[in-house]
Amino acid sequence: MRTGIVLVGGEARRAGGVEKYFFEVCGQTFIDRLLQTLRGVVDEIVIVARSEEQCARFAEYQDVRCIEDLRKGLGPIGGVHAGALAAHGDELFVVACDMPCINGMVIEALFGMMAGYDAAIPCWNREMLEPLHAVYRRTPLLEYLRDHKSRSLRAMVEGLHPRYVPAELFRPMDPDLLTFININHISDLERFKAEIEHRL
């Protein structure tokens, strides 16, 4: 079984106080685009929010479970932990809510690349990883997170037995590698709309 875990719990400071998952591209919110893609490649979807109040914003999505962070103040690694604990799947795709162009074929390929490993992590080089657009095995991930000392996603990846997958391998499925685009600022969104939106 596969679970998609979407991390939405950031404070939106870099987005001018606007929740990034409500940004819009091609007439759809980021969260709608993410969920639409994930429904085609996973068996269940878990949204990890920072609070019960934030979870309430996703009540309309009947096929999605929303949970809140269990260990507050840890940033994304806390969301990964909460999502992994809540997941029913053995294989997890973890994604940040500011990545509106995730590609189902890329995600399928990542799941297929995890045989013999604890995770399949896209990378640009060994210094530039995509741990929030990656697949993990639930059991080793939880074993690491049970008593980890670091808030670093890189330390988490290195604490597993990962397969590093060059991002360039995905160009046949996603020629512009839009799946890895993340939008943190309003200015990023404006640039995206001006330069990239017409390609979607």
N, C-alpha and C positions, 0 to 999 in steps of 0.2 A: 504494500500500500504506500502511496505517495501523499505527502502533505506539503502544501504551499504555505509558507509563513511570511506574512507581510508586516514589516515594522513601521508603525505610524506614530510612535510615541515622542518624537522630538518636540522641542519647545517652539520651533518655527522662528527662532531669533534671526537667522540669516534670510528668512523669507519675508521679512517685514511684519512679522506677527501673523501672517496668513498661513493656515494649515496647508502644507504643500500638496496633500492628496486631493484638495479641492481646486488646485490649478487646473486649467482646461487646455486641451490640445484637440484640434479637429472636432470641437463641439462636445467632447467627453471629458469628464474629470479624470485625473490621474488614477484615482482608485477604481473607477469604472473600467478603465483600459486594462489595469493590472488584473482585476478579477476576471474580466472577459477572457484574457489570455490564459490565466491559470486554470480556469474551468476546463480547458481542453487538454491539460497535461497532468493534473493531479486529481486525487480522489477526494480530498477535503482541503479547505482553506481556513487558516487561523490568522486573524488580525491581532497583533499585540499592540495595545495602547498604553498610555501612561497612567490612565485613571478610569474609574467607572464612568465619569462624566464624558470622557472622550469616547469610550466604548458606545455610549448611547447614540453617537452620531452615525453609527453603522447599523442601527437596528433594522433599517429597511432591507438589508441584505439577508434574506431568510436562509440562504444556503451557506452562510459564513458564520463561524464562531468568533466572537471578539472577547479577548481576555485582557486583563491588565498586568503590567509588570509586577512580579512578585518581589523582586529585589530592586528597590528604587535607587535612582541616582547612579546607575552603572552604565548608562548610555546604551548603545546598540547591543553590547554583549549581554546585558540584562534582558533585553527583548528576545534575543536568540535563546537564552536559557528558558524563559517563560514559554516561548513558543514550542521548544523541543519537549518540555514537560507536558504540554497540553496535547501534542500531536499524537494521533493514533497510527500514523504511518511509520514505517521503518526507514524510509528515504525521504529527506526533507529538502525542499528548495527554499532558500531564504533570500528575501529581496527587500530592499528599501522602498519606501512609498514614493520616492522622488525619481523613480525610473519608469517613465510612462510608456516606453517603447519595447518592453521585453518581448522576446521572440519565442514562440512556442517550440519551433524547431530547434533552436539553440538549447532551450531547457531540456527537451527530449534527449538531445545529444549529450548533454552533461550527465543526465541520469545514466545513460549508456556507458559513459566513460568512467564510472565509479567502481566497476568490478575490480575487486582486490584491494580497494583503498577505503579510507574512512571518509573521503571527501573528494570532490572534483572542483578545483578552484581556477576560474579563468584568470589569466595574468597577461600583462603587457611586457613585463620582465620580472625578475625575482624580487624587485623592490616595489613594483606596482601591481597589487593584487586586487581582485574583485570579490572579497569575502561576503558581500551583501548582494551578490548575484551568483550564487554557488549552491551546490548540492552537498549534503552531509548525511552520514549514517547516524541515526538517532542515538544508538547505544554508546558508541565511543564519544560522541559529542557530549552527552550527558555525563559520562565518566570524567571527562576533562572539566566540565563546568561545575561539577559538584564541589570541588575544593580548589578552584583556580585562584591565583593571587592577582592576576593582571586584568585590567579592563581592555587590553589591546586585542583587537581582532586578529592581528598578525600573530601574536603569541598563541592565540587559540588555534589558528590554522597550523602553526608549527608544532603545537602540542598533539596534533593528530597524525595520521599517516595519509597525507594528502597527495593527490595527483594534480600537478600544476599543468593547466591546459592553455597554450598560447591563444590569445584572443583571435589572432589571425586565422586560426583554423575554422572559424565560424563564418568567414566571408562568403563561402558558397551559399549559406543559408540567409545571410544578412549582410549584403555587400558593403553597406556603410557602417556596419557594427552599431546600429542605433540602439540595439538591445542594452548596451552598456552606458547610454547617456543618462546622466543624473542632473537634476535641475535644483539647485539650492537657493538661488536668489531670484527676485523678480527680474533683474536684468538678464539672468540666464534664460528665463522664460521668454522674454521679449526677443532675445537673440535667436532662440530656438524657433519661434514663430516666424521670424524674418528669413532665416536661412535653411530651416530643415522641415518645417511642418508640411510644406507642399510635396515632400517626398513620400509622405505616409499614405 
